[in-house]
Amino acid sequence: MAHDPQSGRLNLPFVGISTFGKSPYQPDWSAIDADVAILGAPFDFGTQWRAGARFGPRSIREASTLFSFGHGGAYDHEDDVTYLEGVRMLDIGDADIVHTDTETSHANIEAGVRAILAAGALPVVLGGDHSVNIPCIRAFADQGPIHIVQIDAHLDFVDVRHGVRHGHGNPMRRAAEQDHVTGLTQLGIRNVSSTTKEGYDAARAMGAGILSVRQVRALGIDAVLARIPEGVNYYVTLDIDGFDPSIAPGTGTPSHGGFIYYEVLELLAGLARRGRVTGIDLVEVAPDYDHTGTTAILAAQILLNFIGRIFASPTR
């Protein structure tokens, strides 16, 4: 339950405007003053099958009000840590999207991420389909080297198909081509994929480490984390279809055999301890395929828990 001590209002989760976690809204991108800034990227023109992820940012924001604690943080009795205590978070709204114009829409997303980075804040981008990762990674071109950690059902390493280079099957290929991307760790990749064997070979040749859900479980979380370079800057891209559709049905390309919640949380928490997380996107939430709203709640919950662990880590 949120409480505004200045106005005396309770500001319950179902009251008022749904910014992310009921954080303050800052529409002026030149005036960002925060530790974390949330940017919506409601773009889904990169999808090849079921659209609807353009409504992901709105649904995640609404779901996140459930966790608008209003008492300075969130105490986790298992870890004996109060997460998010003192973390200043702003919601800067959405990047402007021009329908059917991928390049302009992507450029507007990139401009939003660059504004967050210029302010010294952690960018957290709410997609949108996975193509929004392409402008996010471009925005880091002058930020020094990054290692990308992807949690996803799909490799997303298609080069060009039907003339498309910037769709939701291309982002990891486009990322690997960037000079500031030093490598990729791709976790959860499984089942029938949109990427050919040649795509997998190309990904490995360009520095990708690829593990399926079953391989992650066989190795264990600690062994998986040990495969990721330590003490570097990470960019985390989290596709909601990396989770099993039994807990995340609201997505355009569900794939059975996915992760459960605590597997992903433990991976992310370990990553936050292992190096410095410098950027996050969460993509492919399509709320119209989930009338229970549980997919958006999952997205909001994993993001808030991840942000909390980032700022509780000595690597931050």
MOWO-V622452 format. One record per run of one state. SS is the DSSP state (2 for helix, 1 for strand, 0 for the rest). FROM is the first residue (numbers start at 1). TO is the last residue. If there is no record, write none. Layout:
BEGIN
ss-><SS & SS>
from-><FROM & FROM>
to-><TO & TO>
END
This chain:
BEGIN
ss-><0 & 1 & 0 & 1 & 0 & 2 & 0 & 1 & 0 & 1 & 0 & 2 & 0 & 1 & 0 & 1 & 0 & 1 & 0 & 2 & 0 & 1 & 0 & 2 & 0 & 1 & 0 & 1 & 0 & 1 & 0 & 2 & 0 & 1 & 0 & 2 & 0 & 1 & 0 & 2 & 0 & 2 & 0 & 1 & 2 & 1 & 0 & 1 & 0 & 2 & 0 & 1 & 0 & 2 & 0 & 2 & 0>
from-><1 & 4 & 5 & 9 & 10 & 20 & 23 & 24 & 26 & 36 & 42 & 53 & 68 & 74 & 77 & 81 & 84 & 89 & 95 & 102 & 119 & 122 & 128 & 132 & 139 & 146 & 152 & 161 & 162 & 164 & 165 & 171 & 177 & 181 & 188 & 197 & 206 & 208 & 212 & 213 & 220 & 221 & 227 & 233 & 240 & 243 & 244 & 259 & 260 & 261 & 275 & 276 & 284 & 287 & 290 & 294 & 312>
to-><3 & 4 & 8 & 9 & 19 & 22 & 23 & 25 & 35 & 41 & 52 & 67 & 73 & 76 & 80 & 83 & 88 & 94 & 101 & 118 & 121 & 127 & 131 & 138 & 145 & 151 & 160 & 161 & 163 & 164 & 170 & 176 & 180 & 187 & 196 & 205 & 207 & 211 & 212 & 219 & 220 & 226 & 232 & 239 & 242 & 243 & 258 & 259 & 260 & 274 & 275 & 283 & 286 & 289 & 293 & 311 & 316>
END
